[in-house]
Amino acid sequence: MSLSIRIGVVGTGFIAGSLIRLIQSKQNYKLTAVLTRRDITGNPDFPGSEIATNSITEFIDKVDLIVECSGTVNHATEIVNAAVEASLPVITMNSEFHTTTGSYFADKLYLSEAEGDQPGCIAALYEESIKMGFTPLVLGNFKGFLNTNPSMEDMQHWSEIQGITIKQTTSFTDGTKVQIEQAFVANGLGGTILETGLTGPKSDDYVATAKDLAKTADGLGLPVSDYIISDTGLPAGIFIAAKHNNQEHKALQYYKLGEGPYYVLTKNYHLCAFEILKTVDRYLLGLPPLLNNSTSPSVSIASIAKRDLTPGESIVSGIGGFEVRGEAILLADNTTHVPIGILENATVTRKVEAGSMLTYEDIELEPSKALDITKKLFE
């Protein structure tokens, strides 16, 4: 099979850089364009800088497949909308986009999250587990630390140590990222959540805790999306808790999965950019999308005030900011919420108390394609 399809990468950040270097190291892939919002002359050491452009039109004309990993919602929405008009497939590493506007596009083009970040890895393990005869019950993530209201100083410190942006560091620390990821997984794999904000049990024995979650999910008739938190060295990956045909319990015990009736399958790593090409190959093989937010999501991410907000305040970015954090919610119970992914360059219009869920009456947003889509999806 020839893999000489023309690939275009959206983004010039941490993920995009690693992906571009990986593509350039392989002879059977062809990187033909990089789309960036940065000054294309100001970052000559970035891989692919010689084919970088600020023009969406120029970018679209040069590619056969788009890998979108900008980490933004508004920009990603514009790119995917352009891809629809050009009939181009899009592979993403952008849970934020999917849980905000992704459902609008899910039936309009080939749109798939990539394996590599936790949602894509969960989807791949979900698919694999079903092929082996398991019935997935828990679609699980691991988290090592949580502080729902970290300080700017702490986030600056850890941003420098980890080599990622303050925005990313903050969204990981305050739990917004895991909430987004698990809402995405629930929507894409036909699952649900057990409660607002997920249960997130703390445990140093993740296998036992995963089995407890599986028992709860088994009584619901739907898989549940959740996470386990511990600071004692959980795997840097994901898990699925499942059940299997009782006739196979002796075989599964022999294979070191325990006595049942619930079993825990774990992938102990997720390598983000380095796994994206597996999903590119999936597209080239004619396989369906690995994961998207579905056309009828049941879970969203509400914006919860971290502190008292006053009229006139600006929220530059809800995700990774210091004004709000994200919590997974059931859409049926929260029809007036503002999805955190749409909170970019917003202005607070009335007082909001710490811990409250923001509604559209609390803020004013700049017009955008993403905002138009979000209101259609969630109102």
Number of C-alpha atoms within 10 A of each C-alpha: 7 7 14 12 16 15 21 26 28 25 23 24 15 14 19 25 16 16 22 21 16 16 16 15 10 9 9 12 17 16 20 18 24 29 26 20 15 13 11 17 11 9 11 12 9 16 18 20 18 14 14 27 20 14 12 17 12 13 22 19 11 15 20 18 23 26 25 25 25 23 20 19 26 20 19 24 23 14 20 25 18 15 22 16 10 14 14 17 20 25 27 27 26 22 30 25 28 31 29 29 29 29 23 20 20 19 12 16 17 19 28 26 29 34 29 23 23 28 33 29 26 28 22 17 21 23 15 12 19 13 10 9 13 20 20 27 30 32 30 26 27 22 22 15 14 15 11 18 18 16 11 12 10 12 20 16 12 16 17 12 9 10 10 15 16 21 18 17 22 28 24 20 22 24 21 30 22 27 29 28 25 32 33 33 31 26 25 24 23 16 25 26 25 18 12 15 21 21 15 19 15 15 16 15 12 20 18 14 17 27 22 15 26 26 18 16 23 19 10 13 10 18 27 29 30 29 25 25 20 18 12 11 11 18 17 15 20 26 26 28 29 28 23 19 10 10 8 12 19 14 12 16 13 11 9 10 15 15 13 17 14 25 27 23 19 17 15 12 14 20 15 19 22 18 18 23 19 13 23 22 13 14 20 14 11 8 10 11 17 23 26 29 30 22 16 13 22 22 26 30 29 30 27 25 21 22 15 13 21 15 13 14 15 17 21 15 19 25 29 25 23 22 21 30 27 29 23 25 25 20 17 10 11 16 13 16 21 26 29 27 28 26 24 19 13 19 19 20 17 15 14 21 15 14 14 16 22 21 17 14 12 18 21 17 15 11 8 14 13 23 22 11 17 21 16 11 16 19 11
